[in-house]
């Protein structure tokens, strides 16, 4: 399959590598001239503009960092959708507002461009192992058509309903994960007040009913003090999107929102020192 690829960063590059290794003909957007020699040295086919990257692709993959970048890259007269050929598919992986998926689909419909809202969960190591989780919203028949391509780097690939639901599932997942990290941090505080050392409580609870993936990630860093430096920026980005979507839709975050607004999350996980607790 001919693939246009936008966003070869921390998550995008291993996806790109897996697609290439699977035999797909991939062209990647490389805007900065100074980055092109490295792309060529890696054997990548690159293009300097969005239009050149996507114009003859069967599928275009978007793996940028933020929602505003998705809209900038995909929409408008210079965006990917305007340059894609009719019948091609846009696969949108970036964590974003579910409304963005509908904007992409609305603009794409006029040109016969199909859209999959394919939210992802996992890290670069999961992509390298082919076990990235995808939650996909949109047309199930279209997803089935693209499963062999997505399967180059993802398993499981889960259909979750209408367009936008991929992002909705991801936002619920992210809110729960960050809240669980915050609870793990506060559990260490509670343990200390009971005379239990941090290392001991992190090791012990991983083998109990209080275990979680969030706790395992906290423990793997050796200390709760390491959390902000390791994953704080990514969690802050995700929590910001969760709060914005909750406000715009009137969704009640409930107990999860209370934890996200707690000192354990605000100052010890997201490291928003001095920031007042916010009501999501």
C-alpha positions in Angstrom: 0.0 0.0 0.0 1.2 3.6 -0.7 1.2 5.5 2.6 1.8 9.1 3.4 3.1 9.7 6.9 2.9 12.9 9.0 4.6 12.9 12.4 7.7 10.7 12.7 8.3 11.5 16.3 8.4 9.5 19.5 5.4 7.4 18.6 5.3 8.0 14.9 8.8 6.8 14.0 8.4 3.2 15.3 5.0 3.0 13.5 6.7 4.2 10.3 9.5 1.6 10.8 7.0 -1.2 11.2 5.0 -0.1 8.1 8.2 0.0 6.1 9.4 -3.4 7.3 6.0 -4.8 6.4 6.7 -3.8 2.8 4.5 -0.8 2.4 5.6 2.1 0.2 5.9 5.0 2.8 6.6 8.7 2.1 7.2 10.7 5.3 6.9 14.5 5.7 10.3 16.0 6.6 9.8 19.8 6.6 13.2 20.8 8.1 16.0 20.7 5.5 18.5 19.8 8.2 16.6 16.6 9.0 16.6 15.3 5.5 20.1 13.9 5.3 19.3 11.7 8.4 16.0 10.5 6.7 17.9 9.6 3.6 20.6 7.8 5.6 17.8 5.8 7.2 16.5 4.9 3.8 13.3 6.8 4.1 11.5 8.4 1.2 10.6 11.9 2.2 8.6 14.9 0.9 9.0 18.6 1.9 5.3 19.5 1.9 2.0 17.9 3.1 0.7 17.8 -0.4 3.7 16.0 -1.8 3.5 13.5 1.1 -0.1 12.5 0.6 -1.1 13.2 -3.0 -0.9 9.6 -4.4 -1.3 7.7 -1.1 -3.8 5.0 -0.5 -3.7 5.9 3.2 -2.4 8.8 5.2 -1.3 8.4 8.8 -1.4 11.4 11.2 0.8 10.9 14.4 1.4 14.5 15.6 1.4 15.7 19.2 -1.6 18.0 19.7 -5.1 18.5 18.5 -4.3 21.9 16.9 -1.5 20.3 14.9 -4.0 17.7 13.6 -6.3 20.5 12.3 -3.4 22.5 10.9 -2.0 19.5 9.0 -5.3 18.1 7.8 -7.7 20.9 7.2 -7.8 24.0 4.9 -6.5 24.5 1.3 -2.9 23.4 2.2 -4.0 20.5 4.3 -3.8 16.8 3.7 -7.4 16.3 2.9 -7.3 18.9 0.1 -4.4 17.1 -1.5 -5.4 13.4 -1.0 -6.9 11.5 -3.9 -10.6 10.4 -3.8 -11.0 7.1 -2.1 -8.0 7.4 0.1 -8.2 6.9 3.9 -7.0 9.2 6.6 -5.9 7.4 9.8 -5.8 9.8 12.7 -3.8 8.6 15.7 -3.2 11.8 17.7 -5.0 12.2 21.0 -7.5 15.0 20.3 -11.0 16.4 20.8 -13.5 14.0 19.3 -15.0 17.0 17.5 -11.8 17.1 15.3 -12.7 13.6 13.9 -16.0 15.0 12.7 -14.3 18.0 11.2 -12.0 15.8 9.2 -14.8 13.6 8.1 -17.0 16.5 7.0 -14.2 18.1 5.0 -13.2 14.7 3.6 -16.7 13.7 2.5 -16.8 16.4 -0.2 -13.7 14.8 -1.8 -14.5 11.1 -1.1 -11.8 10.9 1.6 -12.6 8.3 4.3 -11.6 8.8 7.9 -10.7 6.4 10.8 -10.5 7.8 14.3 -7.8 5.5 15.6 -6.8 6.4 19.1 -3.8 4.5 20.4 -2.6 3.3 23.8 0.9 2.2 24.6 4.5 3.3 24.1 7.3 3.0 21.5 8.3 -0.4 23.0 4.7 -1.7 22.4 4.9 -0.5 18.7 8.2 -2.3 18.3 6.7 -5.5 19.6 3.5 -5.1 17.4 1.3 -4.9 20.5 0.1 -1.3 20.4 -3.6 -1.0 21.4 -5.9 0.8 18.9 -9.4 2.0 19.7 -11.1 2.8 16.4 -14.2 4.8 15.7 -15.8 5.1 12.3 -17.0 2.7 9.6 -16.3 -0.9 10.7 -16.1 -2.1 7.1 -13.4 0.4 6.5 -11.5 -0.7 9.6 -11.7 -4.3 8.4 -10.2 -3.2 5.1 -7.3 -1.5 6.9 -6.7 -4.2 9.6 -3.9 -5.9 7.7 -2.0 -2.5 7.5 -2.7 -1.5 11.1 -1.7 -5.0 12.2 1.9 -4.3 11.2 2.2 -2.5 14.6 -1.0 -2.9 16.6 -2.8 -5.6 18.5 -5.5 -5.6 19.7 -7.3 -3.4 17.2 -10.7 -2.7 18.7 -13.8 -1.2 17.0 -15.5 1.1 19.5 -18.4 2.5 17.4 -19.1 5.8 15.7 -16.5 8.3 14.6 -15.1 10.1 17.6 -15.5 7.2 19.9 -11.9 6.2 19.5 -10.9 9.6 21.1 -13.7 9.3 23.7 -12.4 6.0 24.8 -8.8 7.3 24.9 -9.8 10.3 27.0 -11.6 8.1 29.5 -8.6 5.8 29.6 -6.2 8.7 30.1 -8.3 10.3 32.8 -8.4 7.0 34.7 -4.7 6.4 34.2 -3.6 9.8 35.5 -6.0 9.5 38.4 -4.5 6.1 39.2 -0.9 7.5 39.1 -2.1 10.2 41.5 -3.6 7.6 43.8 -0.3 5.6 43.7 1.6 8.8 44.7 -0.8 9.4 47.6 -0.6 5.7 48.6 3.2 6.3 49.2 2.4 9.3 51.3 -0.1 7.2 53.4 2.4 4.4 53.8 5.0 6.9 55.0 2.7 8.2 57.7 2.3 4.6 58.8 6.0 4.0 59.0 6.4 2.1 55.7 9.3 3.0 53.3 8.4 4.0 49.8 10.4 1.1 48.2 8.7 -1.4 50.4 5.1 -0.3 49.7 5.7 0.0 45.9 7.1 -3.5 45.8 4.4 -5.0 48.1 1.3 -3.6 46.6 2.2 -4.7 43.1 1.4 -8.2 44.4 -1.9 -7.2 46.0 -5.4 -6.3 45.0 -4.4 -2.6 44.8 -2.0 -3.3 41.9 -2.5 -1.4 38.6 -0.5 -0.6 35.5 -0.1 2.9 36.8 1.4 1.6 40.1 3.8 -0.6 38.1 4.9 2.4 36.0 5.5 4.5 39.2 7.4 1.7 40.8 9.6 1.1 37.7 10.9 4.6 38.2 12.1 3.8 41.7 10.3 6.7 43.3 7.2 8.9 43.0 9.6 11.9 42.7 10.7 10.5 39.3 7.1 10.5 37.8 7.0 14.2 36.6 10.3 13.9 34.8 9.4 10.6 33.1 5.8 11.1 32.0 4.6 14.4 33.5 4.5 16.3 30.2 2.5 13.6 28.4 0.1 13.3 31.3 -0.4 17.1 31.5 -1.2 17.2 27.7 -3.7 14.4 28.1 -5.4 15.8 31.2 -5.7 19.2 29.5 -7.6 17.6 26.6 -9.8 15.7 29.1 -10.7 18.9 30.9 -11.4 20.8 27.7 -13.6 18.1 26.3 -15.5 17.7 29.7 -16.1 21.5 29.8 -17.3 21.7 26.2 -19.6 18.7 26.4 -20.8 19.3 30.0 -19.6 15.8 31.0 -19.2 15.2 34.8 -15.8 13.7 35.6 -17.1 12.8 39.0 -14.6 11.1 41.4 -12.0 10.9 38.6 -12.2 14.7 38.3 -11.7 15.1 42.1 -8.6 13.0 42.0 -7.3 14.9 38.9 -7.7 18.2 40.8 -6.0 16.9 43.9 -2.6 18.0 45.2 -1.2 14.5 44.5 -1.9 15.0 40.8 -1.5 18.8 40.4 1.8 19.2 42.2 3.3 15.8 42.5 2.4 14.2 39.1 1.8 17.1 36.7 4.2 19.3 38.7 1.9 22.3 38.4 3.6 24.0 41.4 1.6 26.8 42.9 -1.4 26.1 40.6 -4.7 26.2 42.4 -6.7 23.0 42.2 -9.1 23.2 39.3 -12.6 21.8 39.1 -12.8 19.9 35.8 
